[in-house]
Amino acid sequence: MTSAAPVTIASVRLRTPLLRGARRLRIALVGLPCAGKTTLFDAVSSTAPAQGELPGTQRNWRECSVQIGLDEASVVDLPSIHSLRHLEGDDLAALKYLLWGDQRPAVSMHEKSGPPVPFAPPDVIVQVVDAGNLQSHLELTLELSQLGRPMVLAVNRMDEALEKGLYINVKALELLLGMPVVPTVALMGQGIAELFRVAADAARDDICPLPQAPSAHIANRLRPLDVELNRPGLHEAFRLPQAFLLAQFAGADGFIEDELNQHFRQLLPMLRRLRDEAGAGLPRPLAEELHADRHHRAATLVEAALRIGSPAHSHGWRYWLDELFLHPQWGLIGSLAVFSAVLFVVFEISGWIDAMTTVKIAAAFADWQPQSLGGVVGRAVLDGLIGLVGIVVPYMIPLVMLLVTLEEAGLMQRIAFVVDRGFHQIGLHGGVAVPFLLGLGCNVPAISGAASATRGRERVIASVLISFVPCSARSAIILAIAGKYLGVGGVMGIFALTLIVIAVMGRLLSRGRGAPGPGRLQEIPPYALPTWRRLLGETRERTGDILTIVTPLLVGGSVLLALLSHIGADEVVNTLLTPVTAWWLGLPVVLGVPLLFGVLRKELSLLMIYQALGTQEIGTRLDAVQMIALLLFISFYVPCVSTFAVMLKTIGRRDALMSVAISVGVALLVAGAVRLGGVGWRMFGA
């Protein structure tokens, strides 16, 4: 007997301690105006970030939670800061947050206003700098490095710098500053995920910048003042790093000097004398000399890390694809191109496969209409299996394969990044954009795709909203009836109303289901060609479990409805549904059973509507208002048992039942309101 082959298990090193829960990381985004700080925050923001004003100012802060791998972080977007010197009012409030957060020091207890923000100070500072204007930003970097906190430099707008012929040696800058430096293009999502991973590691490892002391001739003159400021009482009162306290007082900072005057008045004359002595003999006043020295050191850093060459003119195909898919404006056009390709698959390729498979199978057994109980059950099982084939073969497998292809090629992630801010309006992230589009083919793979891109609250919202997306079956009914009797305007009106309902329900659900989920670090992977092995493996994995849930419900539902019809319960069902069909929707009572059978497959509803009305020319039995009410109800109420089955798997029984209740409620509300409005218009408007 041969022994089994050894199994190789890959292991991934886990960075500890995990920064989550009580250890949640707090990241502050700072920078000069127009560096891209706000763009960076928007790129990772949750769907509903918290915001407020810094007390005593008219400048806003924003805060959201972000998932960084297994770590969690609260990201705070602060107002722009030009410098840490001689701050007043609004700028001073931002500095106080960086220093103390909501934990005010003894020297500020006399202030009437509360802490600048209602949360703790940052664990790590991320300064966003403009790669094309590096020197002025690095002056602020030298000041921030004195705060004694872990810090990461995000060198943003790298693409624009290259266009100008500016080449930044990131490693050299990292070595000179003693802090991590990450190149980014925040507007296009590039480098953002890496930036936040590095920020988490910097906080975990407590990586603080190298001391950026002033030049030797200034440092020597400041040494006596440094010694006198290095008192335990001062540190306990101010809770400031020694280097920062020295730099602020030496530069005659008004806030520090005022606090010293209030709390350490006996020391102030001696400290001022030492400061005057330090400035004596310098070519400029000490504060100006410190500023000039900082300017010189920033210029030295730029000289060491920046190379000026020829502007980049030649670009490869990857650059132009990113310009198409990641650019804020062109990216929408690129996304529309992908959406058009998906629509082609849905309405052309999937439709052709459906005609070649399901339609022919159904036609082959159309004449078998058994009358015995066993035959009726057998026919119902066959109908259920035909319905299963009609979902899986033309729609589920091709659309899941398409979704996997977009992900493996790197396009899905780019589309998600571009449309992210728009989807925030309905409480979702951009990762559900393509699954929403796939819902035009079939809601089953669409909900499955959304489940892989979302979690928690957002998964429930996405699943509920996708159930309102008109799948190919519902679209076929709309086109068959509205296209024939209501014209192009009627068809477009129904689809437009669907979009309105999705948008309104998204806003309502996002407000009514607790706190929003964390923001997303959307990785922008390199372009790649998907392999057949990966494509088939992912498709099998994503469809296998769904089939085991969909099959019994679809077949069981078919048998149940067939038995109801066999024992003559049609009239009973129609009578029970009279309050819905006749009283509320104004439809003929005989349409109760066709609407009920729609939970199996919507096309079946259309066939049974023809049978119940006794004609395919339903315009002779229904007026325009009745047709619109019928189509809206079919479009919005429970999509099909297959969709309900996949909801059971992805969001659980409670939320799946809630989704059914919402869809039925919306269908009744919208269709009934349109019907009542149409009746009123005919009575009083004509």
Buried (B, 14 or more C-beta within 10 A) or exposed (E): EEEEEEEEEEEEEEBEEBBBEEEBBBBBBBBBEEBBBBBBBBBBBBBBBBEEBBBBBEBEBBBBBBBBBEBBBBBBBBBBBEBBBBBEEBBBBBBBBBBBBEEBBEBBEEEEEEBBBEBBBBBBBBBBBBBBBBBBBBBBBBBBBBBBBBBBBBBBBBBBBBBBEBBBBBEBBBBBBBBBBBBBBBBBBBBBBBBBBBBBBBBBEEBBBEEBBBBEEBBEBBEBBBEBBEEEEBBEBBBBBBBBBBBBBBBBBBBBBEBBEEBBEEBBEEBBEBBEBBBEEBEEEBBEBBBBBBBEBBBEBBEEBBEEEEEBEEEEEEEEBBBBBBBEEBBBEBBEEBBEBBEEBBBEBBBEBBEEBBBEBBEEEEEEEBEEEEEBBBBBBBBBBBBBBBBBBBBBBBBBBBBBBBBBBBBBBBBBBBBBBEBBEBBBBBBBBBBBBBBBBBBBBBBBBBBBBBEBBBBBBBBBBBBBBBBBBBBBBBEBBBEBBBEEEBBEBBBEBBEEBBEEBBEBBBEEBEEBBBBBBBEBBEBEEBEEEBBEEBBEEBBEEBBEBBBEBBBBBBBEBBBBBBEEBBEEBBEEBBEBBBEBBBBBBBBBBBBBBBBBBBBBBBBBBBEBBEEBEBBEBBEBBBBBBBBBBBBBBBBBBBBBBBBBBBBEEEBBEBBBEBBBEBBBBBBBEBBBEBBEEEEEEE
